[in-house]
Amino acid sequence: ASLREKLGEADTLTLPDGATVGQARDALMARGGVHAEALARSRAVRAAVNQKMAAETAALADGDELAFFPPVTGG
């Protein structure tokens, strides 16, 4: 199933100033349950900030939209 199906729609996450995409992922995984399973480090997960691909080291700013999704393959 897709990450959206597992985790649901949009959610608000409060992080310290200067937090990164990777830190946001860790904070979501810390919720446990489906979040920990879907975003586990052993899973291939991509991220986008404000609809642009972003590395885990990318800094987040207040109000940014962060999306996680599985890698896409073509056929």
A tleap script that builds the chain and sets N, CA, C and O, in Angstrom:
source leaprc.protein.ff14SB
mol = sequence {
  NALA SER LEU ARG GLU LYS LEU GLY GLU ALA
  ASP THR LEU THR LEU PRO ASP GLY ALA THR
  VAL GLY GLN ALA ARG ASP ALA LEU MET ALA
  ARG GLY GLY VAL HIE ALA GLU ALA LEU ALA
  ARG SER ARG ALA VAL ARG ALA ALA VAL ASN
  GLN LYS MET ALA ALA GLU THR ALA ALA LEU
  ALA ASP GLY ASP GLU LEU ALA PHE PHE PRO
  PRO VAL THR GLY CGLY
}
set mol.1.N position { 0.842 -1.190 0.000 }
set mol.1.CA position { 0.000 0.000 0.000 }
set mol.1.C position { 0.875 1.238 0.000 }
set mol.1.O position { 2.019 1.198 0.455 }
set mol.2.N position { 0.349 2.317 -0.501 }
set mol.2.CA position { 1.116 3.556 -0.545 }
set mol.2.C position { 1.253 4.136 0.855 }
set mol.2.O position { 0.513 3.772 1.769 }
set mol.3.N position { 2.204 5.039 1.006 }
set mol.3.CA position { 2.394 5.673 2.308 }
set mol.3.C position { 1.151 6.452 2.736 }
set mol.3.O position { 0.809 6.468 3.918 }
set mol.4.N position { 0.478 7.094 1.790 }
set mol.4.CA position { -0.730 7.858 2.130 }
set mol.4.C position { -1.791 6.927 2.707 }
set mol.4.O position { -2.465 7.277 3.675 }
set mol.5.N position { -1.941 5.742 2.115 }
set mol.5.CA position { -2.932 4.797 2.626 }
set mol.5.C position { -2.568 4.333 4.033 }
set mol.5.O position { -3.446 4.133 4.872 }
set mol.6.N position { -1.276 4.163 4.289 }
set mol.6.CA position { -0.846 3.698 5.609 }
set mol.6.C position { -0.909 4.794 6.657 }
set mol.6.O position { -1.342 4.556 7.785 }
set mol.7.N position { -0.477 6.003 6.288 }
set mol.7.CA position { -0.329 7.072 7.269 }
set mol.7.C position { -1.474 8.062 7.295 }
set mol.7.O position { -1.610 8.823 8.253 }
set mol.8.N position { -2.295 8.067 6.267 }
set mol.8.CA position { -3.392 9.015 6.208 }
set mol.8.C position { -2.978 10.306 5.518 }
set mol.8.O position { -1.867 10.429 5.001 }
set mol.9.N position { -3.887 11.255 5.524 }
set mol.9.CA position { -3.662 12.547 4.865 }
set mol.9.C position { -2.737 13.430 5.695 }
set mol.9.O position { -2.066 12.962 6.615 }
set mol.10.N position { -2.714 14.698 5.356 }
set mol.10.CA position { -1.824 15.684 5.953 }
set mol.10.C position { -1.874 15.677 7.480 }
set mol.10.O position { -2.903 15.396 8.093 }
set mol.11.N position { -0.737 15.994 8.059 }
set mol.11.CA position { -0.583 16.049 9.497 }
set mol.11.C position { 0.361 17.200 9.805 }
set mol.11.O position { 1.195 17.551 8.971 }
set mol.12.N position { 0.245 17.784 10.972 }
set mol.12.CA position { 1.137 18.864 11.381 }
set mol.12.C position { 2.184 18.303 12.324 }
set mol.12.O position { 1.878 17.512 13.217 }
set mol.13.N position { 3.417 18.722 12.115 }
set mol.13.CA position { 4.530 18.244 12.919 }
set mol.13.C position { 5.297 19.462 13.422 }
set mol.13.O position { 5.682 20.322 12.630 }
set mol.14.N position { 5.518 19.541 14.715 }
set mol.14.CA position { 6.275 20.640 15.302 }
set mol.14.C position { 7.708 20.178 15.537 }
set mol.14.O position { 7.953 19.194 16.235 }
set mol.15.N position { 8.656 20.912 14.935 }
set mol.15.CA position { 10.069 20.570 15.024 }
set mol.15.C position { 10.857 21.794 15.474 }
set mol.15.O position { 10.375 22.918 15.336 }
set mol.16.N position { 12.064 21.597 16.012 }
set mol.16.CA position { 12.890 22.743 16.389 }
set mol.16.C position { 13.373 23.495 15.150 }
set mol.16.O position { 13.447 22.927 14.060 }
set mol.17.N position { 13.698 24.771 15.324 }
set mol.17.CA position { 14.244 25.566 14.220 }
set mol.17.C position { 15.468 24.866 13.644 }
set mol.17.O position { 16.288 24.320 14.382 }
set mol.18.N position { 15.583 24.888 12.326 }
set mol.18.CA position { 16.728 24.284 11.656 }
set mol.18.C position { 16.637 22.786 11.475 }
set mol.18.O position { 17.602 22.156 11.042 }
set mol.19.N position { 15.490 22.201 11.802 }
set mol.19.CA position { 15.317 20.752 11.658 }
set mol.19.C position { 15.423 20.359 10.187 }
set mol.19.O position { 15.142 21.162 9.297 }
set mol.20.N position { 15.828 19.130 9.948 }
set mol.20.CA position { 16.005 18.621 8.596 }
set mol.20.C position { 14.905 17.628 8.242 }
set mol.20.O position { 14.125 17.202 9.094 }
set mol.21.N position { 14.865 17.278 6.981 }
set mol.21.CA position { 13.935 16.255 6.509 }
set mol.21.C position { 14.157 14.954 7.284 }
set mol.21.O position { 13.199 14.305 7.703 }
set mol.22.N position { 15.407 14.582 7.470 }
set mol.22.CA position { 15.725 13.356 8.209 }
set mol.22.C position { 15.235 13.402 9.642 }
set mol.22.O position { 14.759 12.396 10.169 }
set mol.23.N position { 15.345 14.558 10.278 }
set mol.23.CA position { 14.857 14.698 11.649 }
set mol.23.C position { 13.335 14.619 11.696 }
set mol.23.O position { 12.767 14.089 12.651 }
set mol.24.N position { 12.684 15.139 10.680 }
set mol.24.CA position { 11.228 15.023 10.602 }
set mol.24.C position { 10.825 13.562 10.444 }
set mol.24.O position { 9.876 13.099 11.076 }
set mol.25.N position { 11.545 12.850 9.605 }
set mol.25.CA position { 11.271 11.417 9.420 }
set mol.25.C position { 11.453 10.677 10.742 }
set mol.25.O position { 10.627 9.841 11.108 }
set mol.26.N position { 12.534 10.982 11.455 }
set mol.26.CA position { 12.774 10.340 12.751 }
set mol.26.C position { 11.651 10.647 13.743 }
set mol.26.O position { 11.219 9.766 14.487 }
set mol.27.N position { 11.177 11.901 13.754 }
set mol.27.CA position { 10.103 12.287 14.668 }
set mol.27.C position { 8.820 11.529 14.352 }
set mol.27.O position { 8.094 11.120 15.259 }
set mol.28.N position { 8.547 11.345 13.078 }
set mol.28.CA position { 7.355 10.581 12.700 }
set mol.28.C position { 7.521 9.107 13.062 }
set mol.28.O position { 6.579 8.483 13.549 }
set mol.29.N position { 8.704 8.546 12.831 }
set mol.29.CA position { 8.936 7.148 13.194 }
set mol.29.C position { 8.790 6.937 14.700 }
set mol.29.O position { 8.353 5.874 15.142 }
set mol.30.N position { 9.156 7.951 15.485 }
set mol.30.CA position { 9.065 7.847 16.939 }
set mol.30.C position { 7.620 7.708 17.419 }
set mol.30.O position { 7.387 7.311 18.561 }
set mol.31.N position { 6.663 8.026 16.576 }
set mol.31.CA position { 5.252 7.839 16.937 }
set mol.31.C position { 4.908 6.363 17.051 }
set mol.31.O position { 3.907 5.992 17.663 }
set mol.32.N position { 5.755 5.517 16.450 }
set mol.32.CA position { 5.540 4.083 16.524 }
set mol.32.C position { 4.492 3.606 15.538 }
set mol.32.O position { 4.081 4.348 14.646 }
set mol.33.N position { 4.067 2.381 15.700 }
set mol.33.CA position { 3.009 1.799 14.879 }
set mol.33.C position { 3.274 1.895 13.392 }
set mol.33.O position { 4.377 1.610 12.925 }
set mol.34.N position { 2.247 2.300 12.647 }
set mol.34.CA position { 2.354 2.356 11.189 }
set mol.34.C position { 3.389 3.387 10.738 }
set mol.34.O position { 4.015 3.215 9.692 }
set mol.35.N position { 3.574 4.454 11.517 }
set mol.35.CA position { 4.574 5.455 11.150 }
set mol.35.C position { 5.980 4.843 11.176 }
set mol.35.O position { 6.767 5.030 10.248 }
set mol.36.N position { 6.281 4.114 12.248 }
set mol.36.CA position { 7.595 3.487 12.371 }
set mol.36.C position { 7.813 2.465 11.265 }
set mol.36.O position { 8.911 2.368 10.716 }
set mol.37.N position { 6.790 1.715 10.940 }
set mol.37.CA position { 6.908 0.689 9.901 }
set mol.37.C position { 7.056 1.313 8.511 }
set mol.37.O position { 7.935 0.917 7.746 }
set mol.38.N position { 6.216 2.269 8.187 }
set mol.38.CA position { 6.197 2.846 6.840 }
set mol.38.C position { 7.434 3.683 6.534 }
set mol.38.O position { 7.878 3.735 5.387 }
set mol.39.N position { 7.995 4.339 7.551 }
set mol.39.CA position { 9.129 5.240 7.330 }
set mol.39.C position { 10.452 4.670 7.825 }
set mol.39.O position { 11.448 5.390 7.900 }
set mol.40.N position { 10.470 3.382 8.163 }
set mol.40.CA position { 11.681 2.741 8.685 }
set mol.40.C position { 12.888 2.995 7.776 }
set mol.40.O position { 12.753 3.065 6.554 }
set mol.41.N position { 14.042 3.128 8.375 }
set mol.41.CA position { 15.274 3.384 7.622 }
set mol.41.C position { 15.590 2.256 6.640 }
set mol.41.O position { 16.303 2.473 5.660 }
set mol.42.N position { 15.078 1.083 6.887 }
set mol.42.CA position { 15.321 -0.040 5.978 }
set mol.42.C position { 14.470 0.043 4.711 }
set mol.42.O position { 14.679 -0.722 3.770 }
set mol.43.N position { 13.520 0.961 4.686 }
set mol.43.CA position { 12.631 1.122 3.529 }
set mol.43.C position { 13.122 2.263 2.645 }
set mol.43.O position { 13.602 3.285 3.137 }
set mol.44.N position { 12.996 2.075 1.350 }
set mol.44.CA position { 13.337 3.134 0.394 }
set mol.44.C position { 12.203 4.149 0.389 }
set mol.44.O position { 11.092 3.853 -0.050 }
set mol.45.N position { 12.493 5.339 0.877 }
set mol.45.CA position { 11.490 6.404 0.952 }
set mol.45.C position { 12.130 7.683 0.423 }
set mol.45.O position { 13.248 8.027 0.809 }
set mol.46.N position { 11.432 8.379 -0.450 }
set mol.46.CA position { 11.894 9.667 -0.988 }
set mol.46.C position { 11.154 10.778 -0.269 }
set mol.46.O position { 10.118 10.552 0.355 }
set mol.47.N position { 11.704 11.987 -0.367 }
set mol.47.CA position { 11.058 13.136 0.273 }
set mol.47.C position { 10.994 14.310 -0.694 }
set mol.47.O position { 11.840 14.459 -1.576 }
set mol.48.N position { 9.985 15.129 -0.512 }
set mol.48.CA position { 9.850 16.375 -1.266 }
set mol.48.C position { 9.460 17.476 -0.282 }
set mol.48.O position { 8.625 17.276 0.600 }
set mol.49.N position { 10.079 18.632 -0.453 }
set mol.49.CA position { 9.733 19.808 0.345 }
set mol.49.C position { 9.155 20.833 -0.618 }
set mol.49.O position { 9.798 21.234 -1.589 }
set mol.50.N position { 7.940 21.244 -0.329 }
set mol.50.CA position { 7.238 22.194 -1.194 }
set mol.50.C position { 7.224 21.718 -2.646 }
set mol.50.O position { 7.411 22.500 -3.579 }
set mol.51.N position { 6.999 20.418 -2.809 }
set mol.51.CA position { 6.839 19.747 -4.102 }
set mol.51.C position { 8.126 19.667 -4.922 }
set mol.51.O position { 8.075 19.507 -6.141 }
set mol.52.N position { 9.279 19.779 -4.260 }
set mol.52.CA position { 10.575 19.599 -4.928 }
set mol.52.C position { 11.346 18.533 -4.180 }
set mol.52.O position { 11.391 18.539 -2.950 }
set mol.53.N position { 11.959 17.609 -4.927 }
set mol.53.CA position { 12.739 16.541 -4.309 }
set mol.53.C position { 13.738 17.137 -3.320 }
set mol.53.O position { 14.331 18.185 -3.575 }
set mol.54.N position { 13.913 16.459 -2.195 }
set mol.54.CA position { 14.806 16.965 -1.151 }
set mol.54.C position { 15.562 15.816 -0.500 }
set mol.54.O position { 15.030 14.721 -0.316 }
set mol.55.N position { 16.805 16.092 -0.159 }
set mol.55.CA position { 17.636 15.128 0.569 }
set mol.55.C position { 17.262 15.164 2.050 }
set mol.55.O position { 16.637 16.116 2.519 }
set mol.56.N position { 17.647 14.127 2.770 }
set mol.56.CA position { 17.363 14.079 4.204 }
set mol.56.C position { 18.078 15.188 4.965 }
set mol.56.O position { 17.687 15.514 6.086 }
set mol.57.N position { 19.102 15.762 4.388 }
set mol.57.CA position { 19.857 16.831 5.033 }
set mol.57.C position { 19.258 18.209 4.781 }
set mol.57.O position { 19.734 19.197 5.341 }
set mol.58.N position { 18.222 18.293 3.946 }
set mol.58.CA position { 17.606 19.584 3.626 }
set mol.58.C position { 16.938 20.169 4.861 }
set mol.58.O position { 16.222 19.477 5.585 }
set mol.59.N position { 17.183 21.451 5.089 }
set mol.59.CA position { 16.587 22.144 6.234 }
set mol.59.C position { 15.135 22.491 5.926 }
set mol.59.O position { 14.775 22.787 4.787 }
set mol.60.N position { 14.323 22.448 6.957 }
set mol.60.CA position { 12.913 22.798 6.842 }
set mol.60.C position { 12.668 24.164 7.472 }
set mol.60.O position { 13.327 24.540 8.441 }
set mol.61.N position { 11.729 24.887 6.923 }
set mol.61.CA position { 11.329 26.181 7.463 }
set mol.61.C position { 9.868 26.102 7.887 }
set mol.61.O position { 9.122 25.240 7.422 }
set mol.62.N position { 9.475 26.993 8.757 }
set mol.62.CA position { 8.102 27.042 9.227 }
set mol.62.C position { 7.149 27.146 8.040 }
set mol.62.O position { 7.320 27.996 7.166 }
set mol.63.N position { 6.152 26.277 8.019 }
set mol.63.CA position { 5.155 26.296 6.957 }
set mol.63.C position { 5.484 25.453 5.743 }
set mol.63.O position { 4.658 25.348 4.836 }
set mol.64.N position { 6.674 24.843 5.691 }
set mol.64.CA position { 7.018 23.983 4.560 }
set mol.64.C position { 6.079 22.793 4.488 }
set mol.64.O position { 5.598 22.302 5.509 }
set mol.65.N position { 5.827 22.337 3.276 }
set mol.65.CA position { 5.075 21.107 3.061 }
set mol.65.C position { 6.083 20.000 2.806 }
set mol.65.O position { 6.883 20.088 1.875 }
set mol.66.N position { 6.049 18.968 3.619 }
set mol.66.CA position { 6.957 17.832 3.495 }
set mol.66.C position { 6.150 16.602 3.123 }
set mol.66.O position { 5.156 16.281 3.773 }
set mol.67.N position { 6.579 15.919 2.079 }
set mol.67.CA position { 5.885 14.704 1.651 }
set mol.67.C position { 6.893 13.568 1.546 }
set mol.67.O position { 8.004 13.754 1.049 }
set mol.68.N position { 6.500 12.409 2.011 }
set mol.68.CA position { 7.306 11.193 1.858 }
set mol.68.C position { 6.565 10.268 0.900 }
set mol.68.O position { 5.338 10.177 0.937 }
set mol.69.N position { 7.308 9.593 0.056 }
set mol.69.CA position { 6.689 8.673 -0.905 }
set mol.69.C position { 7.685 7.603 -1.291 }
set mol.69.O position { 8.893 7.807 -1.171 }
set mol.70.N position { 7.192 6.452 -1.759 }
set mol.70.CA position { 8.097 5.390 -2.205 }
set mol.70.C position { 8.708 5.762 -3.551 }
set mol.70.O position { 8.125 6.540 -4.306 }
set mol.71.N position { 9.877 5.211 -3.849 }
set mol.71.CA position { 10.452 5.479 -5.181 }
set mol.71.C position { 9.519 4.973 -6.261 }
set mol.71.O position { 8.819 3.977 -6.076 }
set mol.72.N position { 9.512 5.652 -7.369 }
set mol.72.CA position { 8.631 5.297 -8.480 }
set mol.72.C position { 9.468 4.646 -9.571 }
set mol.72.O position { 10.560 5.115 -9.892 }
set mol.73.N position { 8.953 3.571 -10.133 }
set mol.73.CA position { 9.640 2.928 -11.242 }
set mol.73.C position { 8.725 2.931 -12.447 }
set mol.73.O position { 7.501 2.920 -12.320 }
set mol.74.N position { 9.322 2.945 -13.589 }
set mol.74.CA position { 8.544 2.926 -14.835 }
set mol.74.C position { 8.576 1.554 -15.462 }
set mol.74.O position { 9.321 0.672 -15.033 }
set mol.75.N position { 7.773 1.388 -16.466 }
set mol.75.CA position { 7.739 0.075 -17.082 }
set mol.75.C position { 7.604 0.142 -18.553 }
set mol.75.O position { 7.562 -0.893 -19.218 }
savepdb mol mol.pdb
quit
